[in-house]
């Protein structure tokens, strides 16, 4: 049975759909696509039903990841049961998840950049209000952390 991983940011239109798409692509490249299922959601319902931000789609597409088919949704109580790992993009998302998550499932929560080997940042910055370089930085961080995370989880 595949491990289910949920990536979480605020509105589910920039960071978490990037992480979902990148993790799916990295899993395929590593031959682990059958071992994992991926999804993403937001802590808030600002963009429910919307595709990722066009800049997110464009930046990801340039690196070979397709995100246009994804649609934003909000985290639900059932997500803590359904997913084996609930991965926050930032500290504020992690803290929100800790409050929303039943204590029984707290061990499923983590920050994505805890898995990063190349970068010292501890959270993926929100690129929404900046330029395209912010979306590229998100991809750099997420690619590194996703690769390390999947390799680590695949050996457990």
N, C-alpha and C positions, 0 to 999 in steps of 0.2 A: 504494500500500500504506500503510495507516495506521501512524502511529508508536505504538509500544507503551510505556506508562508504568506502572511499578510503584512504589507508595508503600509505605514500610516504617516500622513502629514496633516496639514490643516484642512485644505479644501479639496484635496485629491485631484489637482490639475497640473501640478509641477513635479514636486519631488517624489511622491509615492508612486505615481504612474511611471516615472522614469525608472525607479527601482524595480517595479514589477517587470517592465519590458527588458531592462538590462539583465535582471536575474534570469529571466526566461532565455534570453540570448546566450548568456554565459553558460547556463545549464546545458543548452544544446551543443555548444562548442566543446564542453567537457564530457559530453556523452552521458549527462545526468538528467536529461529531459524527462525520462520515465520515473525518476526518483523524487521529483518535486512538482508541486502545483503552486501557482502564484496568483495573488490578487492584491489589490490596494484599496484603501479607503481613507476618508478624512475624519478628523475629530469634529468637524462642523459640516453642516449641510448646505453651505453657500452655493455650491455648483452641482448639486445632485442631478445626474442625467447628462451633464455636459461632457464633451470630449476634453482631453488635456489642452492646456494653453497652446496656441499655435506655435509659439516659440519653443516650447517643450517638444512638440512633435517634430519641428524642423531640425532642432539640434540632435535629437535622437536618430532621426532618419539619416542624417549625415554620417552617423557612426554605424548604421546598419540595423537599427532597432525601429520597429514599427509600432507606434502607439495610438494611431488615429482611431482605431476600433474601440479603445477603452472608454468607459464612461464613469464619471465620478459617482461615488456613493459615500454614505456615512457609515462609520463603525457601528455595529449592532452588538447587543449582548451575546447573541449566538456566535459571533466571531471568536469570542474567547474560548468557546467550546470546540468549534469547528477547526480552528487553525492550531497547528503544533507550535508555531512561532509567530509572535506579533511584534514586528520590528518598527520602531519609531525612528523618524528622520531627525528629530531634535529632542532636546531635554524637555521642552514644554509639552511635546506630544507624549513623551514617556511618562511625565507626571500626570497628564490627563488620563492616559491608559491605566496607570496605577490606581487612580481614583475610580475609574469606570469598571475595572476588571474585578471580578470576585476573587478574594484572596487565594482560593484554591488554584487559580490559574496564573498567579503572579510570576511563576517560574518560566512562563512562556514569553515574557516581555524582555526586550533588549533594545539597545540603541544600535543602529546599523553600523556606525563608525567604530564601535567596539571591535569590529572585525577587520578594520583597515590596517594594513601593514606599511603602506607608503606615506600616509598623511597623519599629521598630529591633531587635526581638527577632531572634535568630539561630536559635532552635529553637522548635518548637511544644511548649508545656508539657503534661505528662501530667495530664489532668483526673480520672483515676480515683479518687483519694483525696479529692477536694474536692467542692464543691457544684456546682450547675447553672451558676453563673457561669463556671466553668472550661470547660465544654462550649461555652458561648457564645463565650468567648475563642478557643477552638480554631477555631470556625467563622469568626470575624472574620479571624484570621490566614490560615487556609487559603483563604478566598474571595479575599482580596487576592492572595496568592502564586499561586494556581492561575490566576487571570485573567491575570496578568502572564506567567506561565510559558507558557501556551498561546498567547498572542499572540506572544511571542518565538519559540517553536518553530514556529509556523505560517508565519513569514516566512523561516525557514531552508530 
